[in-house]
Amino acid sequence: MLIYNARILTMESTGDESVIPNGWVETEKGKIIAVGQGVPERIPGDSLNAQGGTLLPGFIDAHTHLGIVEDGLDFEGDDCNESTDPFTPHMRAIDGINPFDRCFEEARMRGVTSACVCPGSANPCGGEICVIHTAGRRVDDMLISTCGVKFALGENPKNVYSGKNEQPKTRMGTAAVIREGLYKAKRYAHDMDSCYSDTEDCDPPEYDIKSEALLPLLDRKQKAYFHCHRADDICTAMRIAKEFSLELVIVHGTEGYLIADILAEEEIPVICGPILCDRCKPEMKGLELKNACELQKSGVKTAICTDHTVIPIQYLPLSAQAAVKGGLPYDEAIRSLTCVPAEILGISDRVGTIAAGKDADIQLYAKGDDPLDLLSEPVLVMVGGEVCRNTERR
C-alpha cells in the first residue's frame, strides 16, 4: 500500500529534522519498504491520498494490563496477580492475555498499535512482561517481544500480604523478598556454570523454574521493571538494581520530579503514568502534571502510559496532552508515545518510527487534526501492515 501527500512525522530524529512536509510511505507484507519526499514515481491502484494529513507511527502504551484484566469483568477476567506467592518471576503475562477483550479494538481505533502488558503489582516480583501488537486473534502471533520482569515496591505488596499475615508487611520485607529471589538465581546460575565447566565431577542443580526465569535478567538480556510511586521507593529500586547489575526501568515514577537529577545521572528511564487519575492512595499524594516535564527537562528518558485499566487505553494520547499542559513540549509528548517507549522497551528495531524495515504500524490524521487532541481520531490505522481502520476516501 502506498500513502502519499502526507505530512510525515518519522520520529527518526528530533525537531524539524523528523518531519517530511510532503511525503509518502509504501508498505508490503507487514513492513515499511520505502519512505520518500514529494510525488512518488508511481501511484498504484491501492494507494491512498492523505490530502495533507499527518502520518506518524502508531502509539505505544509502555505499561498496561491490557487483556490480562478484562473489561467489564471482576474476578473472572482478572488474571493479573498470582497473589498466592509474593515472588513469582515464572509467571508470564502472555499466558493471561485475552486478545478478544474489546479494549484491543478501542486501542486500535485511537491509534495505539502496540502495548506493553505486565503482570500486576501485588507481588514483590510479578512475572515476565511482554509487548504485543493490538491486532490479532492469537497472542503468540501478536507478540513483538518479551522484554523484562515486573517487580513492585511500596504499598501494593504491603497491602496484599499484610492482610494474609505473611511477609512482606513492610518496605524492608518487600526488598528482602526480592533480594532473596535474586540471590538464589545468582547462585543457581553459578552452579550451572560450574557444571558446564566440569561435567565429570559436578551434577547440575535441581531445576528451579523461578531462578530460570531470572537468568535473562541477570545476564542483562532483559530489563527489571520496578513499580514505584514514592521517591524513596525509586531509590530502593536503584539500590537493588546496582547490587545485581540489573538494567532498571522505573514504572509510574509519580514522585520522579523530586529526584529527576538523580535519575538522569544514573541514566534510568521512567514510564510515567497514570496521569489522568486521582491521588487514590497515600503513595500517590505527590502526583503532579509537571512530572513528565521535569523528568524530560532533566535528561531522563521518559515515556507516558495509561496503566490500563486504571485509565482506559484509548486515552493514552489525552494523557500525553495532559503532560503538555504540565509543561512537556509538544514534540516530546509525541516522542513519549512513539520512539521513546520503543527504546525503553527494547523494540525500536521493530516499531516507534517510520523508516524502511520497520513494522507497518502507522496512523493518519486528517489535515489540521491534532493527534493528541481528545476530539481527534485517526482516519487510517495499520497494525503490522493490516488496515484496522480506514475512514479516508482513496
C-alpha positions as CSV (number, residue, x, y, z in Angstrom):
1,M,0.0,0.0,0.0
2,L,1.2,3.5,-0.8
3,I,0.2,6.5,1.2
4,Y,1.2,9.8,-0.3
5,N,0.7,13.6,0.0
6,A,1.2,13.3,3.8
7,R,3.0,15.4,6.4
8,I,5.1,12.6,7.9
9,L,6.4,12.7,11.5
10,T,9.1,10.0,11.1
11,M,10.3,10.3,14.8
12,E,13.7,9.2,13.5
13,S,15.2,12.4,14.9
14,T,14.1,15.5,16.8
15,G,12.5,18.8,15.7
16,D,12.0,19.7,12.1
17,E,14.5,17.0,11.0
18,S,11.9,14.4,11.8
19,V,9.2,16.0,9.6
20,I,8.7,15.3,5.9
21,P,6.4,18.1,4.8
22,N,5.1,16.3,1.7
23,G,6.0,12.7,1.8
24,W,4.9,9.1,1.0
25,V,5.2,5.7,2.7
26,E,5.0,2.4,1.0
27,T,4.2,-0.9,2.8
28,E,4.4,-4.5,1.8
29,K,4.0,-7.8,3.7
30,G,3.6,-6.0,7.1
31,K,6.7,-3.9,6.7
32,I,7.5,-0.3,5.6
33,I,9.6,-0.8,2.5
34,A,10.2,2.8,1.4
35,V,9.8,6.4,2.7
36,G,10.2,9.4,0.4
37,Q,9.5,13.1,-0.2
38,G,7.5,14.7,-3.0
39,V,5.4,12.9,-5.6
40,P,6.1,9.2,-5.8
41,E,7.2,7.9,-9.3
42,R,4.2,5.6,-9.5
43,I,0.8,5.6,-7.7
44,P,-0.8,2.1,-7.7
45,G,-4.5,1.5,-7.6
46,D,-4.5,0.6,-3.8
47,S,-2.8,3.9,-2.9
48,L,-4.3,6.5,-0.5
49,N,-4.1,10.2,-0.9
50,A,-3.5,11.6,2.6
51,Q,-4.7,15.1,1.4
52,G,-2.1,16.8,3.5
53,G,-2.9,14.9,6.7
54,T,-0.4,13.9,9.4
55,L,1.1,10.4,9.2
56,L,3.0,9.2,12.2
57,P,4.0,5.9,13.9
58,G,1.3,4.0,15.9
59,F,1.3,4.9,19.5
60,I,2.9,2.6,22.1
61,D,1.5,2.3,25.6
62,A,4.5,1.4,27.6
63,H,2.7,0.0,30.7
64,T,-0.7,-1.7,30.7
65,H,-2.7,-4.7,31.9
66,L,-4.5,-4.9,28.6
67,G,-6.3,-8.2,28.1
68,I,-4.9,-9.6,31.4
69,V,-7.5,-7.6,33.2
70,E,-10.6,-7.8,31.0
71,D,-13.1,-5.1,30.6
72,G,-16.5,-5.4,32.4
73,L,-15.5,-8.4,34.5
74,D,-14.4,-8.9,38.1
75,F,-12.5,-12.0,39.3
76,E,-13.5,-14.0,36.2
77,G,-11.4,-11.8,33.9
78,D,-8.7,-10.7,36.3
79,D,-5.5,-12.7,35.6
80,C,-3.1,-10.0,36.6
81,N,-1.8,-11.1,40.0
82,E,-0.9,-14.6,41.2
83,S,-1.1,-13.4,44.8
84,T,-0.7,-16.8,46.4
85,D,3.1,-16.3,46.5
86,P,5.0,-13.0,46.9
87,F,7.7,-14.0,44.4
88,T,6.6,-15.2,41.0
89,P,9.1,-14.4,38.3
90,H,8.0,-17.6,36.5
91,M,4.5,-16.2,35.7
92,R,4.2,-15.0,32.1
93,A,1.8,-12.2,31.1
94,I,1.4,-13.8,27.7
95,D,-0.4,-16.8,29.4
96,G,-3.1,-14.5,30.8
97,I,-4.0,-12.2,27.9
98,N,-7.3,-12.5,26.1
99,P,-6.9,-10.8,22.7
100,F,-10.7,-10.8,22.2
101,D,-11.2,-8.2,25.0
102,R,-13.0,-5.3,23.4
103,C,-10.3,-2.8,24.7
104,F,-8.0,-4.0,22.0
105,E,-10.4,-2.6,19.5
106,E,-10.7,0.7,21.4
107,A,-6.9,0.9,21.4
108,R,-6.6,0.4,17.7
109,M,-9.3,3.0,16.9
110,R,-7.3,5.6,18.8
111,G,-4.0,4.7,17.1
112,V,-2.5,2.6,19.8
113,T,-0.8,-0.2,17.8
114,S,1.5,-1.7,20.5
115,A,1.1,-2.3,24.2
116,C,3.4,-3.5,26.9
117,V,1.3,-5.9,29.0
118,C,2.5,-6.5,32.6
119,P,1.6,-8.7,35.5
120,G,0.3,-6.6,38.4
121,S,2.0,-5.1,41.4
122,A,0.5,-7.3,44.2
123,N,3.8,-9.2,44.4
124,P,7.3,-8.0,45.0
125,C,8.0,-9.9,41.8
126,G,5.0,-10.5,39.5
127,G,6.4,-12.2,36.4
128,E,7.5,-11.7,32.8
129,I,6.3,-8.8,30.7
130,C,5.5,-8.9,27.0
131,V,5.0,-6.3,24.3
132,I,2.3,-7.1,21.8
133,H,0.6,-5.6,18.8
134,T,-3.0,-4.6,19.5
135,A,-4.4,-6.5,16.5
136,G,-4.8,-10.3,16.2
137,R,-6.7,-13.4,17.4
138,R,-3.8,-15.4,18.9
139,V,-1.4,-13.6,21.3
140,D,1.5,-15.7,20.1
141,D,1.1,-14.0,16.6
142,M,0.7,-10.6,18.2
143,L,3.9,-10.8,20.2
144,I,6.7,-8.3,19.5
145,S,9.0,-9.3,22.4
146,T,9.2,-10.4,25.9
147,C,11.1,-7.6,27.5
148,G,11.6,-8.0,31.2
149,V,10.4,-8.9,34.7
150,K,8.0,-6.9,36.8
151,F,8.8,-6.0,40.4
152,A,6.9,-3.9,42.8
153,L,7.8,-1.7,45.8
154,G,5.6,0.3,48.1
155,E,2.0,0.0,49.3
156,N,0.7,-2.7,46.9
157,P,2.7,-5.7,48.2
158,K,2.3,-4.5,51.8
159,N,-1.5,-4.2,51.4
160,V,-1.8,-7.7,49.8
161,Y,0.4,-9.7,52.2
162,S,-0.2,-7.8,55.5
163,G,-3.9,-8.9,55.1
164,K,-2.7,-12.5,54.9
165,N,-0.3,-12.1,57.8
166,E,2.6,-13.0,55.5
167,Q,5.9,-11.4,54.5
168,P,6.1,-8.7,53.3
169,K,4.4,-6.4,55.7
170,T,7.0,-3.6,55.3
171,R,9.1,-1.9,52.7
172,M,12.1,-3.7,54.3
173,G,10.3,-7.0,53.8
174,T,9.5,-6.3,50.2
175,A,13.1,-5.5,49.4
176,A,14.2,-8.6,51.3
177,V,11.9,-10.9,49.3
178,I,13.3,-9.5,46.0
179,R,16.9,-9.8,47.2
180,E,16.4,-13.4,48.3
181,G,15.0,-14.4,45.0
182,L,17.7,-12.7,43.0
183,Y,20.5,-14.2,45.2
184,K,19.0,-17.7,44.7
185,A,19.0,-17.1,40.9
186,K,22.6,-15.8,41.1
187,R,23.8,-18.9,42.9
188,Y,21.8,-21.1,40.6
189,A,23.5,-19.5,37.6
190,H,26.9,-20.0,39.3
191,D,26.2,-23.7,40.0
192,M,25.0,-24.2,36.4
193,D,28.2,-22.6,35.0
194,S,30.3,-24.8,37.3
195,C,28.7,-27.9,35.9
196,Y,29.2,-26.8,32.4
197,S,32.9,-26.3,33.0
198,D,33.3,-29.5,35.0
199,T,30.9,-32.0,33.5
200,E,32.6,-35.1,35.0
201,D,32.7,-34.2,38.7
202,C,29.7,-31.9,39.0
203,D,26.0,-32.6,39.0
204,P,23.7,-29.8,37.8
205,P,21.5,-28.1,40.4
206,E,17.9,-29.3,40.7
207,Y,15.7,-27.4,38.2
208,D,14.3,-24.2,39.7
209,I,11.7,-22.5,37.5
210,K,11.9,-19.2,39.4
211,S,15.7,-19.0,39.1
212,E,15.5,-20.0,35.4
213,A,13.0,-17.1,34.8
214,L,15.5,-14.6,36.3
215,L,18.6,-15.7,34.3
216,P,17.9,-13.4,31.3
217,L,17.6,-10.5,33.9
218,L,21.0,-11.4,35.5
219,D,22.6,-11.6,32.0
220,R,21.1,-8.2,31.1
221,K,19.2,-9.7,28.2
222,Q,16.0,-8.4,29.8
223,K,15.3,-5.4,32.0
224,A,13.9,-5.1,35.5
225,Y,10.7,-3.0,35.6
226,F,10.1,-1.7,39.1
227,H,6.6,-0.4,40.1
228,C,7.4,2.7,42.3
229,H,5.5,5.8,43.1
230,R,7.4,7.4,46.0
231,A,10.8,8.9,45.6
232,D,12.3,6.7,48.4
233,D,10.9,3.5,46.7
234,I,12.5,4.6,43.4
235,C,15.9,4.9,45.3
236,T,15.4,1.4,46.7
237,A,14.9,0.1,43.2
238,M,18.1,1.8,42.1
239,R,19.9,0.2,45.1
240,I,18.7,-3.3,44.3
241,A,19.5,-2.9,40.6
242,K,23.1,-1.9,41.4
243,E,23.5,-4.8,43.8
244,F,22.7,-7.3,41.0
245,S,23.8,-5.2,38.0
246,L,20.3,-5.1,36.6
247,E,19.2,-2.8,33.8
248,L,16.5,-0.8,35.5
249,V,13.3,0.8,34.3
250,I,11.0,2.8,36.7
251,V,7.3,2.3,36.1
252,H,5.0,5.1,37.3
253,G,7.7,7.2,39.0
254,T,5.0,9.5,40.4
255,E,7.5,11.4,42.6
256,G,10.2,11.2,40.0
257,Y,10.3,15.0,39.7
258,L,11.7,15.1,43.3
259,I,14.8,13.2,42.2
260,A,14.9,13.9,38.5
261,D,18.6,14.9,38.6
262,I,19.5,11.6,40.3
263,L,17.5,9.6,37.7
264,A,19.3,11.5,34.9
265,E,22.7,11.0,36.4
266,E,22.1,7.2,36.8
267,E,20.6,7.1,33.2
268,I,17.4,5.4,34.4
269,P,14.3,5.7,32.2
270,V,10.9,6.3,33.6
271,I,7.5,5.1,32.2
272,C,5.3,7.9,33.6
273,G,1.7,7.4,34.5
274,P,-1.2,7.1,35.1
275,I,-1.6,10.9,34.8
276,L,-5.4,11.3,34.4
277,C,-6.4,9.9,37.8
278,D,-7.0,10.9,41.4
279,R,-4.5,10.6,44.2
280,C,-6.2,7.3,45.2
281,K,-3.6,6.1,47.7
282,P,-1.1,7.7,50.1
283,E,1.9,6.9,47.9
284,M,0.3,8.9,45.1
285,K,-0.2,12.0,47.1
286,G,2.7,13.7,45.1
287,L,1.0,13.2,41.7
288,E,1.6,16.3,39.6
289,L,1.1,17.1,35.9
290,K,4.6,18.6,35.8
291,N,6.2,15.2,36.4
292,A,6.9,14.2,32.8
293,C,8.1,17.7,32.0
294,E,10.6,17.8,34.9
295,L,11.9,14.3,34.1
296,Q,12.4,15.1,30.4
297,K,13.9,18.5,31.1
298,S,16.5,16.9,33.4
299,G,17.5,14.5,30.7
300,V,15.5,11.4,31.8
301,K,14.3,9.2,29.0
302,T,10.5,9.5,29.6
303,A,7.6,7.6,28.2
304,I,3.9,8.1,29.1
305,C,1.5,5.2,29.9
306,T,-2.1,4.7,30.9
307,D,-1.7,1.8,33.3
308,H,-4.8,0.4,31.6
309,T,-7.3,-0.5,33.1
310,V,-6.6,2.4,35.5
311,I,-7.0,4.8,32.6
312,P,-8.7,3.2,29.5
313,I,-6.0,2.7,26.8
314,Q,-7.8,4.9,24.3
315,Y,-6.9,7.9,26.5
316,L,-3.2,7.5,26.0
317,P,-3.0,10.5,23.7
318,L,-5.0,12.5,26.1
319,S,-2.6,11.5,28.9
320,A,0.2,13.0,26.8
321,Q,-1.8,16.1,26.2
322,A,-2.2,16.5,30.0
323,A,1.6,16.3,30.3
324,V,1.8,19.1,27.7
325,K,-0.4,21.1,30.0
326,G,2.1,20.3,32.7
327,G,4.9,21.8,30.7
328,L,6.1,19.0,28.5
329,P,7.0,20.3,25.0
330,Y,4.5,19.0,22.4
331,D,7.2,17.3,20.3
332,E,8.4,15.4,23.3
333,A,4.9,14.4,24.1
334,I,4.6,12.7,20.7
335,R,8.0,11.1,21.3
336,S,6.9,9.8,24.6
337,L,4.2,7.7,22.8
338,T,6.4,6.5,19.9
339,C,10.2,6.3,19.7
340,V,10.9,6.7,23.4
341,P,8.8,3.8,24.7
342,A,10.2,1.7,21.8
343,E,13.7,2.4,23.0
344,I,12.8,1.8,26.7
345,L,11.1,-1.5,25.8
346,G,13.9,-2.6,23.5
347,I,11.7,-2.9,20.4
348,S,13.0,0.1,18.5
349,D,14.2,-2.2,15.7
350,R,10.5,-3.0,15.0
351,V,8.3,0.0,15.9
352,G,8.3,3.6,17.1
353,T,9.5,5.3,14.0
354,I,8.6,5.5,10.3
355,A,11.5,4.0,8.4
356,A,12.2,1.3,5.9
357,G,12.4,-2.1,7.5
358,K,10.1,-1.3,10.5
359,D,6.7,-2.9,11.1
360,A,4.0,-1.1,9.2
361,D,2.4,0.3,12.4
362,I,1.1,3.7,11.3
363,Q,-1.7,6.1,11.8
364,L,-3.0,9.0,9.7
365,Y,-4.9,12.1,10.8
366,A,-6.9,14.5,8.6
367,K,-5.2,17.8,7.8
368,G,-5.5,20.2,10.8
369,D,-6.3,17.5,13.3
370,D,-4.0,17.2,16.4
371,P,-3.1,13.5,17.1
372,L,-3.2,14.3,20.9
373,D,-6.5,16.1,21.0
374,L,-9.5,14.4,22.7
375,L,-11.7,15.2,19.7
376,S,-9.3,13.8,17.1
377,E,-9.4,10.2,15.8
378,P,-7.1,8.7,13.1
379,V,-8.7,8.3,9.7
380,L,-6.4,5.3,9.0
381,V,-4.7,2.8,11.3
382,M,-2.4,0.0,10.2
383,V,-1.1,-2.7,12.5
384,G,1.6,-4.9,11.1
385,G,0.5,-3.8,7.6
386,E,-3.1,-4.7,8.1
387,V,-5.6,-1.9,7.8
388,C,-7.7,-1.8,11.0
389,R,-9.4,1.5,10.4
390,N,-10.0,3.4,7.2
391,T,-12.5,6.3,7.1
392,E,-10.5,8.2,4.5
393,R,-11.5,8.4,0.8
394,R,-8.9,7.0,-1.5
